[in-house]
Each structure stands twice: as C-alpha cells, then as structure tokens.
Amino acid sequence: MKIYLFVFLLIIGCSKKNENVLYVYNWSDYIDETVLTDFEKEYGIKIIYDTYSSNEELLAKLQAGSGGYDVIFPSDYMVTIMAQNSLLEELNIKSLTNLKNIDQLFLNPTYDPEQKYSIPYTSGLTGIAYRTDLVTDEIDSWKIFWNAKYKNKTMLLNDMREVYAMAFKILGYSVNDTDPIHLAEAQKLLIDQKKYLKKYESDMSKDFLLTKEASIIQQWVGDSYQIMEQDSNIAFVIPKEGSIKFTDNICIPKGAKHKENAEKFINYLLRPDIAARIINVISYSMPNLAALPMVNDEIKNDKNIYPDEELIKKYEFVLDLGEYTSTMEKAWTELKSY
C-alpha cells in the first residue's frame, strides 16, 4: 500500500512540475536569450527551447505529431496552411492584453483575417549579405549568384520558396507564380546556378560568411545585420529585382499541453520593453508601436529594417499555393539532388 501511495504522490508531483514548463520552437537567432531567462524568473515557468530553419521543417514536425511544442513562429503563408489543416489552437485574445501595442496595419491580415490563430512577431525582407573584402563587383542584383568568379563561395537559403522567389524575380515573375512553364524556366536557371553554389543552408550560412568560407549569401535582413555587428567587412543589399517580404507570427499548435503558459509568454513578448529588447538584438522590424521609442536609432532609422513604401513595392508576401505546392516540392527535390 505504501508503494502505491508513493507512486501516486510521485505522479502527482511530476504532473504539477510539468505544468510549470513551456516548449518553444522558433527560428534560429530570433530572440534575445535574456528575455527567456527573465520570463522564467518572473513567472516560474521553465522554457524548453528548440529551433528550426524553414517553415516546411516546422510544418513537417507538426504533421508528424512530434515535438510537443506550446509556442511556434510560422511565417504568414504557413499560418494559412496550418490553420486549414487544423494544426493551430484558437487564441484567447482576451488574455492578450498587450495586443493593443500592435500596429493596426498588422492586425486581421489576409492569412488570418479574424486574428484567430496568430499574433504578428516580426517583419522583414530577404536580400544579399556579402563580404566587401572578398567581393570586387558591385552587388545590386540576384544575378551575382551566377558569377563564375565566386564559384563555391555562394550560398542560398535552404528554403524552397525563397530560392524559387529569387529565380522568379530575375525572370520578371511573381514569387507566387503558378505557371508550370515559368517554373521550368526557373528550374533551368537554378540548375545552372548550382555549379557555382557551395550549398543550400539557412542556419549556418552566416558562420560561413564570418569565416570567409563563403563570400555571398542569400539571407534575411535581421540575420545579416546580426553578423554585420561582428564584422565590419560584411554588408547587406536589397536586390533591384525585389524579393520576399514576410511577417513571422506567434502561434500555439493544436493540442499544446501548456496553453495557459503559452498565452502568458505571448503576452510577455508583446510588452513594449520586451519587444524593444528583442528588436535591438535581432535587428528585424516589429509591428509593436509602443516599443519604438526604446529601439536603437540606428535600427529604426535603417530603411533595410524599417523600409519605406518605395522599397516595399518591390517585395511580395508569399502566399499559400494550395495544390500547386506539391508541384514545387517535386521540383525542389529534383533541384537539390541534381
């Protein structure tokens, strides 16, 4: 009897202990780590933190039913896909009292028109990061990735939509193009580029640039600025053809075991002081208007991070392509194995 009582008490104890945890799945280098530790201290909730390198990797993890995560950060179009596939919990908006700090322009977006599943976290653009001490050519176009001078010194993101967006923009098409003939043109262009490519990489490409193993990489603006702070020989440019603009969001995956903790965490991230701390570390724009006065001037005055309307016109949001996505995925698999 004593043994059964001990086991029962042990189970109850573990259950209570497990209530004070939060499993977070985010992009690499996408938060101020001191924000995590401060949240733990303030709420007594232990954060278990993992990272991923693409929306598709995140989607695959959730579809496989693995991970057990409570908070995720999908991009705009992926919110649509996940909602349609019943992979997201509806948010208790009433518990998110700091939602009032978000710019109204970012609320009720087309990918989540009723604001049921997502809260905007950051927004940004994709461009080119490069080493000024190794690159002698002027860089203003995606076509630099086809320059034989930089063979085995170029890297593209390991992200299907980003890579094809680059090719589509060179060809003069939309990043959301669904014409098979145009996809074949893009495929031919990208196959030709592979002879100059070091590898497709998202997480580690910044390190390759820092160590001079790569000279030119396709990269998101905030990630580029993070390494520019470490090395003054690194620069970032917006290609003249344009590219992708995105809004990454905070969501709770379906079946999350610690939903109340997740909503506390989301509301915490929406606090102006916390949002500003994150912006000042990751160098992405954030639609938190109340945080702006606390953002470093060099960040909020930089047009690559907070672009003007003229620059934004060159960029497009990625949309869910529905059934055509499988056609692109097949092309992507063929491209990577070529």
WOFENDA-V712315 format. One line per field, one symbol per residue. ss: DSSP state (H for helix, E for strand, C for the rest). psi: psi as a letter, one per 20 degrees, with the letter a starting at -180 (. if undefined). Layout:
ss: ???
psi: ???
This chain:
ss: CHHHHHHHHHHHHHHHHHCCEEEEEEECCCCCHHHHHHHHHHHCCEEEEEEECCHHHHHHHHHCCCCCCCEECCEHHHHHHHHHCCCECCCCHHHCHHHHHECHHHCCCHHHCCCCCCEEEEEEEEEEEEECCCCCCCCCCHHHHHCHHHCCCEEECCCHHHHHHHHHHHHCCCCCCCCHHHHHHHHHHHHHHCCCEEEECCCCHHHHHHCCCCCEEEEEHHHHHHHHCCCCCEEEECCCCCCEEEEEEEECECCCCCHHHHHHHHHHHCCHHHHHHHHHHHCCECCEHHHHHHCCHHHHCCCCCCCCHHHHCCCEECCCCCCHHHHHHHHHHHHHHC
psi: ghgggggghgggghghgihkrpoporqqlkqohhhghhggghikpppoprqriqhhggghghhijrgkqhprmqrfhhggghghjljqqpqnhhimhjhiipphhiqlrhimhjlhiqppfrqaqpbpqroiiioiqpojqiihijohhkpjjqpqqmoghgghgggghhijrqikpkohghhhghggghghhhiipgrppggihhhhghjjiqhpqpqqgghghhhhhhoijprpqoqhiacpqqpqrproqpjpilgghghggghghipghggggggigikqqpknhihghjpphhgijphhgmqrhgghhiqqqpqpjchihhghhgggggghi.
